[in-house]
Amino acid sequence: MKRTIAALLCGAALALPAIPPPAGAASTALAPLSIRGADVSSLPKSEAFGGRWLDAGGTRRDALAILRDSGVNTIRLKVWVNPADGYNNKSRVLAMARRVKALGMGLLVDFHYSDNWADPGKQYKPAAWTSYNFTRLRQAVYDHTYDVLNGLRSQGTAADMVQVGNEISSGMLWEDGRSSNWGNLSQLLISGTSAVRTVFPSAKIILHLPDGGDNALYRWWFDNARSRGVPFDIIGFSYYPVWHGTLAAFRSNINDITARYGKPALVVETAYPFTAGNDDFLANVVGGSEPYAGYPATSAGQTNMLRAVKDVVAAVPNGRGLGVVWWEPTWTAVRGSGWDPTDPNSGNAWENQALFDFNDRALPALAELGR
């Protein structure tokens, strides 16, 4: 996610000026997207602490089954190395992958190369890797990537797509892999992508940046990656309308970048609030006055914003807009399933951007995601 977790820790609500929606923003999507995804990395922990999810008709069911029956066809799961709470590690990801594949959905594996959140504001090494020299660090990236993916292969739950790094505009595995040192960063990325190719030769490799409306960032970053021989199949975007510029800027960027590199694009993270309200003790990362990006914080506003994002992706020339993944649609306010893996009492600052309301019922935007 784009916002650093420090923002969640301080519990500060974010209020931004409204940006008028573009003409036709609420129109029907141009064509069905091939990838209609959801990142549900928090789901096992929420389930363990008593979370519940109701379909649109009010029936309590397995959250993954609700997503699948709503048209979601791809699940994204993050991987941490040795998280304090024991979630989002190899064993948990393998268990979730079995559930995903049993429901006939595709699997996108998102390597953070950290014990905690990795995003533009922090890309910290796992504790076990902090003393490694650079040669050993490169090997650790390969070994960790290989180990998790080989576990998936061994149990017959192949990864269809793999992200080598999460929102890595500022690099990964600081300080060695900062983007100010592209020589090092490229070697770390090549180590990870080599492991992907070894285990799953047909899996699509994604390189993922935040700030989906920032064309200069994407050109600078991918020019460097390409010139240093970093392989990739898909360009991954985060596009949160509250933070990442207008829909027009996003449209211009995704059209330019897919043409410039001849690669398809996937929005691997997006979300928008359905309410300005709060359902637990921690202030939401998007809160305060609204509308935030030209759409009200209502169920209809959330649905219309998602439809507008889908329209942008569907209209990418030459069919290079693959789809959209909603970030954490099932992360409702379940006490114990907070944002901080080191603090069991931490809260959730995201529940107003889930696709289930404060009564745990599926919102209309979930049907929009799957259509």
C-alpha positions in Angstrom: 0.0 0.0 0.0 1.1 3.5 -0.7 0.7 5.1 2.7 3.5 4.2 5.1 2.5 2.3 8.2 3.8 5.2 10.3 0.7 7.0 9.2 -1.4 4.2 10.5 0.6 4.1 13.8 -0.1 7.7 14.6 -3.7 7.1 13.7 -3.9 10.4 11.7 -6.9 10.7 9.4 -6.1 12.0 5.9 -8.3 14.7 4.4 -7.6 15.9 0.9 -9.3 18.4 -1.4 -11.8 17.0 -3.8 -10.8 16.4 -7.4 -13.7 16.5 -9.9 -14.3 13.2 -11.6 -13.6 13.1 -15.4 -16.5 13.0 -17.8 -17.9 9.5 -18.2 -16.3 8.3 -15.0 -19.4 6.3 -14.0 -19.9 4.6 -17.4 -20.0 0.9 -17.8 -16.6 -0.7 -18.2 -15.5 -1.1 -21.8 -14.9 -4.9 -21.7 -14.5 -7.5 -19.0 -11.0 -7.5 -17.6 -9.1 -10.8 -17.7 -7.8 -10.3 -14.1 -10.3 -9.4 -11.4 -8.4 -9.7 -8.3 -8.3 -9.3 -4.5 -5.4 -9.2 -2.1 -6.6 -11.0 1.0 -3.3 -11.4 2.9 -5.0 -10.5 6.2 -7.8 -13.0 5.8 -6.3 -16.0 7.8 -5.5 -13.8 10.8 -9.0 -12.2 10.7 -10.5 -15.7 10.5 -8.5 -16.8 13.5 -9.8 -13.9 15.5 -13.4 -14.5 14.7 -14.1 -12.5 11.6 -17.2 -13.2 9.6 -18.2 -12.3 6.0 -21.7 -12.3 4.6 -22.6 -12.4 0.9 -24.9 -9.7 -0.7 -27.9 -11.7 0.4 -26.8 -11.7 4.1 -25.7 -15.3 4.3 -22.5 -16.0 6.3 -20.0 -17.9 4.1 -16.4 -18.5 3.5 -14.9 -15.1 2.4 -12.9 -16.6 -0.5 -16.0 -18.4 -1.8 -18.0 -15.1 -1.7 -15.2 -13.4 -3.7 -15.1 -16.2 -6.2 -18.9 -16.3 -6.6 -18.9 -12.5 -7.1 -16.6 -12.9 -10.1 -13.1 -12.5 -8.5 -10.8 -14.8 -10.3 -7.3 -14.0 -8.9 -6.0 -13.8 -5.3 -2.9 -11.9 -4.3 -1.0 -13.0 -1.2 2.0 -11.2 0.3 5.0 -13.1 1.7 7.0 -11.9 4.7 10.2 -13.7 5.8 9.8 -14.1 9.5 6.9 -11.9 10.8 6.4 -11.6 14.5 2.8 -12.8 14.5 3.5 -15.9 12.3 1.1 -14.7 9.5 2.0 -14.0 5.9 5.0 -16.4 6.1 5.7 -19.4 3.9 3.5 -21.9 5.7 0.5 -19.5 5.8 0.9 -18.6 2.2 1.0 -22.3 1.2 -2.1 -23.0 3.2 -4.0 -20.1 1.6 -2.7 -21.2 -1.9 -4.4 -24.6 -1.4 -7.7 -22.8 -0.7 -7.3 -20.5 -3.6 -6.6 -23.2 -6.1 -9.4 -25.5 -4.7 -11.8 -22.7 -5.7 -10.3 -22.5 -9.2 -8.8 -19.1 -8.8 -5.4 -17.8 -10.0 -2.6 -17.0 -7.6 -0.4 -13.9 -7.5 2.5 -14.1 -5.0 3.9 -10.8 -3.7 7.3 -11.0 -2.1 8.1 -8.1 0.3 11.6 -9.4 1.3 11.0 -8.2 4.8 9.6 -9.3 8.1 7.1 -6.4 8.0 5.5 -4.0 5.6 7.6 -3.0 2.6 6.5 0.1 0.8 8.1 3.3 -0.6 8.7 4.6 2.9 10.5 1.6 4.2 12.2 -1.4 2.6 13.9 -3.0 5.6 15.8 -6.2 5.5 14.5 -9.3 7.4 16.2 -9.5 10.8 18.0 -12.7 9.8 19.6 -11.0 6.8 20.9 -7.8 8.4 24.5 -8.9 8.8 24.8 -10.4 5.3 27.3 -8.9 2.9 26.0 -8.2 -0.6 26.9 -11.5 -2.1 25.1 -13.4 0.6 22.2 -11.0 0.4 21.7 -11.7 -3.3 21.8 -15.4 -2.5 19.3 -15.0 0.3 16.8 -13.3 -2.2 17.2 -16.2 -4.6 16.9 -18.9 -1.8 13.9 -17.3 -0.2 12.1 -16.8 -3.5 12.9 -20.4 -4.6 11.9 -21.9 -1.2 8.4 -20.4 -1.1 7.7 -21.1 -4.8 9.1 -24.6 -4.6 6.8 -25.2 -1.7 3.9 -24.1 -3.9 5.1 -26.4 -6.7 5.5 -29.3 -4.4 1.9 -29.1 -3.2 0.5 -28.6 -6.7 -0.6 -24.9 -6.3 1.4 -23.1 -9.0 1.9 -19.4 -8.8 0.5 -17.8 -12.0 2.1 -14.4 -11.3 5.0 -13.4 -9.0 5.9 -9.9 -7.8 9.6 -9.5 -7.0 9.3 -6.7 -4.5 6.5 -4.6 -3.3 6.1 -0.9 -4.4 9.9 -0.7 -5.0 10.2 2.8 -6.4 12.8 3.5 -3.6 14.4 0.1 -4.0 14.4 -2.9 -1.6 16.5 -4.4 1.2 17.9 -1.0 2.3 20.6 0.2 2.4 22.1 -2.2 -0.1 19.3 -2.1 -2.6 18.2 1.5 -2.6 17.2 2.8 -6.0 20.0 5.4 -5.7 22.2 2.4 -6.3 20.8 0.8 -9.4 23.7 -1.5 -9.8 22.9 -3.3 -6.5 19.1 -3.1 -7.0 19.3 -4.7 -10.4 21.3 -7.6 -9.1 18.8 -8.2 -6.3 15.9 -8.1 -8.7 17.7 -10.5 -11.1 18.3 -12.9 -8.2 14.6 -12.9 -7.4 13.4 -13.2 -11.0 15.9 -16.0 -11.7 14.4 -18.0 -8.9 10.9 -17.5 -10.3 12.0 -18.6 -13.8 13.7 -21.7 -12.2 10.6 -22.9 -10.3 7.8 -21.6 -12.5 9.1 -20.9 -16.1 5.6 -19.9 -17.3 4.7 -17.6 -14.4 4.5 -13.9 -15.2 7.0 -11.7 -13.4 5.7 -8.4 -12.1 7.7 -5.4 -11.1 5.5 -3.1 -9.0 5.6 0.6 -8.3 3.3 3.0 -6.4 2.0 6.4 -7.5 0.2 5.2 -10.6 -0.2 8.7 -11.9 3.5 9.6 -11.9 4.8 9.2 -15.4 8.3 10.6 -14.7 8.7 8.0 -11.9 7.7 5.1 -14.1 9.9 6.1 -17.0 12.9 6.7 -14.8 12.5 3.4 -12.9 11.7 1.1 -15.8 14.3 2.7 -18.0 16.9 1.8 -15.4 15.5 -1.7 -15.0 15.5 -2.4 -18.7 18.9 -1.0 -19.3 20.3 -3.3 -16.7 18.7 -6.4 -18.0 16.1 -7.0 -15.3 13.5 -9.3 -16.7 9.8 -8.7 -16.3 6.5 -9.6 -18.0 4.0 -7.2 -16.4 4.2 -3.7 -15.1 2.5 -3.5 -11.7 0.7 -0.3 -10.7 -0.6 0.9 -7.4 -3.3 3.4 -8.1 -5.2 4.8 -5.0 -7.2 7.7 -6.3 -6.9 9.5 -2.9 -3.0 9.7 -3.2 -1.9 8.9 -6.7 -3.2 11.7 -8.9 -6.2 12.1 -11.1 -7.8 9.5 -13.2 -6.6 11.5 -16.2 -3.0 11.3 -15.0 -3.3 7.6 -14.3 -4.7 7.1 -17.8 -1.9 9.0 -19.4 0.7 7.1 -17.5 -0.6 3.6 -18.0 -1.1 4.2 -21.7 2.4 5.7 -22.1 4.2 3.1 -20.1 2.6 0.0 -21.7 3.5 1.5 -25.1 7.1 2.5 -24.1 8.1 -0.9 -22.8 5.7 -3.1 -24.9 4.4 -4.8 -21.8 0.9 -5.3 -20.3 -0.1 -3.6 -17.1 -1.9 -4.8 -14.0 -3.2 -2.6 -11.2 -2.1 -4.8 -8.3 -3.5 -2.4 -5.7 -6.4 0.0 -5.6 -9.1 0.8 -3.1 -11.6 3.6 -2.2 -13.7 4.2 1.0 -17.4 3.4 1.1 -17.8 5.6 4.3 -16.0 8.3 6.2 -16.9 6.4 9.4 -14.8 4.2 11.6 -15.5 0.8 13.0 -12.7 0.4 15.6 -10.6 2.5 17.9 -7.9 3.4 15.3 -8.5 6.3 13.0 -8.7 5.4 9.4 -5.8 6.2 7.0 -8.5 7.8 4.8 -10.8 9.8 7.0 -12.0 13.2 7.8 -13.8 15.4 5.3 -14.9 13.9 1.9 -15.2 13.4 -1.0 -11.6 12.5 -1.3 -11.0 12.2 -5.1 -14.2 13.5 -6.6 -16.5 10.7 -5.4 -18.3 10.6 -2.1 -17.4 8.1 0.6 -20.5 6.1 0.0 -21.2 2.6 -1.3 -22.2 4.2 -4.7 -19.1 6.4 -4.7 -16.8 3.4 -4.0 -18.5 1.4 -6.8 -18.3 4.3 -9.3 -14.7 5.0 -8.6 -13.8 1.3 -9.1 -15.8 1.3 -12.4 -13.8 4.4 -13.5 -10.5 2.7 -12.7 -11.6 -0.4 -14.6 -12.5 1.7 -17.6 -9.1 3.2 -17.7 -7.4 -0.2 -17.6 -9.9 -1.7 -20.1 -9.1 1.1 -22.6 -5.3 0.7 -22.6 -4.4 0.3 -26.3 -3.5 -3.1 -27.8 -5.2 -5.0 -25.0 -2.4 -4.3 -22.6 -4.6 -3.5 -19.6 -4.9 -6.9 -17.8 -7.0 -6.1 -14.8 -7.5 -4.7 -11.3 -6.7 -6.1 -7.9 -8.5 -4.6 -4.9 -6.2 -4.3 -1.8 -7.6 -6.1 1.3 -11.3 -6.2 0.6 -11.9 -8.6 3.5 -9.9 -6.7 6.1 -12.7 -5.7 8.3 -12.4 -4.4 11.9 -11.7 -7.7 13.7 -10.1 -7.1 17.0 -6.7 -8.9 17.1 -6.2 -8.6 13.3 -4.6 -5.2 13.3 -1.9 -3.7 11.1 1.1 -4.3 13.3 2.4 -7.9 13.4 4.5 -7.0 16.5 1.5 -5.6 18.5 -1.6 -7.9 19.0 -3.5 -4.9 20.2 -3.1 -2.8 17.1 -6.1 -1.7 15.1 -7.2 -1.6 11.5 -7.1 1.7 9.7 -8.4 0.3 6.5 -11.9 -1.1 7.3 -13.7 1.7 5.5 -12.0 0.7 2.2 -13.0 -3.0 2.5 -15.6 -4.5 0.2 -17.7 -5.6 3.2 -19.6 -3.1 5.3 -19.5 -2.6 9.1 -22.2 -5.3 9.3 -19.9 -7.7 7.4 -22.1 -7.8 4.3 -20.7 -7.6 0.8 -20.9 -4.2 -0.8 -22.0 -3.5 -4.4 -18.4 -2.7 -5.4 -17.5 -6.4 -4.9 -20.0 -7.3 -7.7 -18.4 -4.5 -9.8 -14.9 -5.9 -9.2 -16.0 -9.3 -10.4 -17.9 -8.2 -13.5 
